[in-house]
Amino acid sequence: MSTMNISLPGSLKSFVDEQVSERGYGTSSEYVRELIRKDQDRQQLRGLLLAGAASAPTPQADAAYFEGLRERVRRAAKPVSRE
């Protein structure tokens, strides 16, 4: 694992120390790693949302759409007769 040193003003260091203590992190590094992972997840979700917003509209998912899905599942689950 690589090492990175981060300088924080006193107020932020106090905040990090409080979070480590109150939220059960073993070290401030664990807390910062968790924040970075959450930021990565947010960025990935944002990318997916933007890609979805830029994509072509799809047909409306109404009752008929879901009934069609159910029918496809029923047919796929139907045992194959072996005569």
C-alpha positions as CSV (number, residue, x, y, z in Angstrom):
1,M,0.0,0.0,0.0
2,S,1.3,3.4,-0.9
3,T,1.6,6.3,1.6
4,M,0.2,9.8,1.3
5,N,0.6,12.6,3.8
6,I,-2.2,15.1,4.0
7,S,-2.0,18.4,5.8
8,L,-5.2,19.6,7.5
9,P,-6.1,22.7,9.4
10,G,-6.7,22.1,13.1
11,S,-10.5,22.2,12.8
12,L,-10.6,19.6,10.0
13,K,-8.1,17.3,11.9
14,S,-10.4,17.6,15.0
15,F,-13.4,16.7,12.9
16,V,-11.6,13.6,11.4
17,D,-10.5,12.6,14.9
18,E,-14.1,12.8,16.2
19,Q,-15.4,10.8,13.2
20,V,-12.8,8.1,13.8
21,S,-13.7,7.9,17.5
22,E,-17.5,8.1,17.1
23,R,-17.9,6.0,14.0
24,G,-15.6,3.1,15.0
25,Y,-12.8,3.6,12.6
26,G,-9.4,2.2,13.7
27,T,-7.4,5.1,12.2
28,S,-7.9,8.3,10.4
29,S,-6.5,6.5,7.3
30,E,-9.5,4.1,7.4
31,Y,-11.9,7.0,7.6
32,V,-10.2,8.8,4.6
33,R,-10.2,5.6,2.6
34,E,-13.9,5.2,3.2
35,L,-14.6,8.8,2.1
36,I,-12.6,8.2,-1.1
37,R,-14.4,5.0,-1.9
38,K,-17.8,6.7,-1.4
39,D,-16.6,9.5,-3.7
40,Q,-15.6,7.0,-6.3
41,D,-19.1,5.4,-6.0
42,R,-20.8,8.8,-6.4
43,Q,-18.7,9.6,-9.5
44,Q,-19.6,6.2,-11.0
45,L,-23.3,6.7,-10.3
46,R,-23.1,10.2,-11.7
47,G,-21.6,8.9,-14.9
48,L,-24.3,6.2,-15.2
49,L,-27.0,8.8,-14.6
50,L,-25.5,11.1,-17.2
51,A,-25.2,8.3,-19.7
52,G,-28.8,7.3,-19.1
53,A,-30.0,10.9,-19.5
54,A,-28.1,11.2,-22.8
55,S,-29.5,7.9,-24.2
56,A,-32.5,7.6,-26.4
57,P,-35.9,7.4,-24.7
58,T,-37.4,3.9,-24.2
59,P,-41.0,2.7,-24.4
60,Q,-43.0,3.3,-21.3
61,A,-42.9,0.6,-18.7
62,D,-46.6,0.1,-18.2
63,A,-48.8,-2.8,-17.2
64,A,-48.5,-4.4,-20.7
65,Y,-44.7,-4.2,-20.6
66,F,-44.6,-6.0,-17.2
67,E,-47.1,-8.6,-18.3
68,G,-44.9,-9.3,-21.4
69,L,-41.9,-9.8,-19.1
70,R,-44.0,-12.2,-16.9
71,E,-45.0,-14.2,-20.0
72,R,-41.4,-14.5,-21.2
73,V,-40.4,-15.8,-17.7
74,R,-43.3,-18.3,-17.7
75,R,-42.2,-19.6,-21.1
76,A,-38.6,-19.9,-20.1
77,A,-39.5,-21.7,-16.9
78,K,-41.8,-24.1,-18.6
79,P,-40.3,-27.6,-18.6
80,V,-39.4,-29.0,-22.0
81,S,-41.3,-32.2,-22.8
82,R,-39.0,-35.1,-23.9
83,E,-41.0,-37.6,-25.9
